[in-house]
Amino acid sequence: MSGSAAWFDPSRLSADDPRPFYRIGPVGAYPHFVLVCDHASNAVPAHMERLGLDQAELDRHIGWDIGAAMVTRSLSALLDVPAYLSGYSRLVVDCNRPVGSPTAMPAVSDGTVVPANQSISPTEAAARTDAFFRPYHDAIAACLDRVTGFGAVPILVAVHSFTPVFDGFARPWEVGLLYEHDDRLVQPLQEALAALRPGLTIGDNEPYAIIGPSDYSIPVHGQGRGLPHIEIELRQDLIGTQEGAEAWAETLAVAFKQVRTALAPLAIENRVPG
């Protein structure tokens, strides 16, 4: 495969390959929250032969957000709300990067060269985007359009995770709250989480920050619609097991319910084009 002109061929996707995305939870007209998990999977289409990588590389944080899907699934059940989970590895196409971003299909990720992502042609890049990125985001957009069309104002929550050590730096935060223009959820969530887990180290736009085109889901689906929103970053060593993921989902569920009640009524405001 490494000698062929293209690694991805949409005609070679089979019934055994994962779907582009998975929706779980109720479809109800008035959900209080809509959850998205952009890096839920480390799957690769079978014909792409793991992008030329060992499975151990795909199992690392470069392949997906470890534990994020487990948290999202548990949180969806606890809040009884819909959740959308991407079906493929962020190395196939990153569902939290704008189309055309140099990090959407990275040639190198945290020091690992990705053979399938060397010299990707515009045709192949477009095919990957059409096969995996667009169905996921079209489904999220359709859900939010339907819900807001009924006059409801859901809180959009993007669930992510981060590696405990990056570039030699031991990250001290257990959880990070990420946002750009709209911070109405930040302080209430900080207070709710600190009360539920005393001694918690909470990152304010740490270990990352949403700045312009750095992200996609929150800027487009949250800021672009003027919906209340937050990107949650959880440290991977805390949620890498089902037990840890469920415990954090329970904490987040309580915190989100408290915050929604405290901020009611929520409104659409501060629309920022994504």
N, C-alpha and C positions, 0 to 999 in steps of 0.2 A: 504493500500500500504506500510506503514512503516514497516510492518512485513515481507514483501516479500524479496526474496533473491536478487532481482535486481530491481532498479527503472526504468531503461531504457530498453525497448525491441523494437528493430527496426521493428519487425513484427507488432507492434501495432500503428505505425505511420499511420495516416489517411489522406485523401484528405483535411480534414479541418485543419490539422496542416500546419504551414508555410513551405515554401521551405527552404532548407539549406542556400541559399543566394539569393539576388536579384541583377540583373544587370540593370542599367538604363543608358540612354544616347546613343549616336551613336556608332556604331561598326566600324566606319571609319578606314582606314588603317594607317593614320598618326595623331593620336591625340597628341596634345602637352602635355597633362596631362592624367594620369590615377589616379583615386581616389579610396581609399579603406576606409571602415568604419568597423572596427573589432568588435565594441561593439554597433551595430546599433539597436539592439532589446532586449527586456526583455521577449520575448516569451519563453514558455516552452511546450514541447509536452503534449497534453491533458492528456495522461495516466500517466504522471509523477506528476500530482496533485500539480503543482506549487512548486515542489521539497520539499513539506512539509512546505512551507513558506506561510505567509499571502501575499496577493497581494501588500500590502503597502511596504513590504520588497523588492519585485521585482521591484517596482517603484522607489526605492532609487538608488543611484549611484552604489551600489553593483550589481545590476541586469543588468545595461547597462550604456552607456555614454549618459547621459541626453542631449538632443539637438543635438547630433552629427549627427544623421541621417538627421534631418531637414537641417542642414548646408550642409551636403554632397549632398543632393538632389538639393538644390538651387544652390550650386556651380557647380554641373554637368550641370545644365541648363544654367547658365551664361557663362561657359567656352565651352559649347557644347562638352563635353568629357564623356567617359564612367566612371561609378562608380560601385563599388561592395560593397554591404552591407550585413553583416552577418544576418542570419535569426533567431538566437536564443540567449538567454541570455548567458552572459559570465559565469554564474554559471552552465550552462549545460556543456559547454566546452568553454574555453577562446580561441578565434581565434587569439589572439596576444601573445600566450605563446607556447614555443616548446612542442612537444609531450613528455609526461612524466614529465613535470614540475610539482612540487608540488602545484603550483598556477593555473594549467590548469583547475582543478575541485576542487576548494577550499572547505575544510571541514568547515572553518570559514572565514567569510569575514567582515571586519570592525566590529568585535564583534558579528556578527550574525552567529549562528550555522546553517548550511545548512543540514537538515536531510538526503536528498537524496545523499549527498556527504560523508557520513560517511562510511568508509570501502568499497569503491568502488572496485570491483574485477577487475583484469586485463582484463577479458573478457568484462565486461561492459564498462570499460574505452576505450578499443579498439573499441567497437561498437559505442560509442558516437563520437569518433574521426572520424571513417569511415563515419558516417551518416551526420555530420555537419561541422567538421573542414576541412576534405580533399576536399569535393566538392567546398567549398569556395576558398581555396587556389589553387586548380587545375585550377579553372576558371581564377583567377588572373594570374597565371603562363602562361596559354594558351594565354591570351590577350597580355601579355608582350612579349612572344616569337614571336607571330605573328607580333606585331608592330615593334620590333627590327629586325625581319627577313626582313622587308621592308627597313631597314636602318634608321628608325626613332629613335630618342632618346627622349622618353617622360619623363617628370618629374613625379615621383611617390609621391603622397601626401596621407598620412594616417591622417584621421580626428578623433580626440578624444576630450574628455572633462574631466574636473576635478572639484571636489566638492570645494566650496569656503572655507570651514573649514574642516580640517582633523586633528584628534588627538589633538584638542584644538588650532590648529594654523590657524589663518586667513591668507589665501594665498593672497599676494598683487598683483599677476600678473593677467592681463586680458587674456593674451595669452602666450603660451610657444612654443618655437621652439626646437624640440628634434632631435638629430643626434648622431652619434658615430664617425666614421672615416672620413666621407666626409662632410665638412662644407661649401661647395662652395655656397649654397643657403642662409646661415644663415645671414651674414652681409647685403647682398642686401635686404633680406626680412625685417630685422630689420629696415633698412633705409626707405623702402617703407611703412611699416606699421606705423612707427613714423610720417612720413609726412602726411599720410592719417588721422591719429588719434593722433594729438598732445597731449602729456601728458600720452600716453599709457605706462603702465609698462609691458615690454616684458621679459619673462623668457628665459634665455639661458641655455638649458637643465634643466629647472625648469617648473613645480614642480617635474618632473621626469627626469631621464636620461636613454638613451639606453646604457646598459652595457652588452656586451656579450650575454648570453642566457636569459636576462630579457624580451626581446621582440621577435617577430617572423616576422611580415610583413616587416618592414624596413630592418632588417638584411638579410632576405632571398631574398625578391623580389627587394629591392633597392641595398643594399651593395653587395649582391651576384652577381648581374648582372652589377654592376658598373654604375647604372643609377643615375642621379641627383635625390635627394629625400629629404623629410622632413616630420617629424611627427608634426602636429599642435595640440596643446592642448588649448582648449577654456574653460574659466570658466563657469560653468553651470548656474549660476544666470544670465548670459548675453545672453544665447542662449536657455533658457528653454521655450520660447514662439516662435511661428512662426515668429512674427515680429522681435524679437531679432536675431533669427537664420538667417533670410533673410538679415538683416542689416550687420551681420558679413560676410555672404557669399559674399555680394557685395563688402565689403572692401577687402576680400581675393582675389576675382576675379581680381580686379584692381591691387593689389599688385603682384599677380602671373604673370599677363600679363607683367607688367613693368619689373619684374625680368627676365622673359624668354627672353625678348627683349634685356635687358642689358647684359645677359650672352651668347647670341648667338654668334657662333654656339656651342651648347652643345655636349658633347662627352661622350662615355662610358669610364670610367676610375676607377682606384683604386678598382678593384674587391676584395671583402673580402668574403671568404666562410661563408655562413650563418649557 
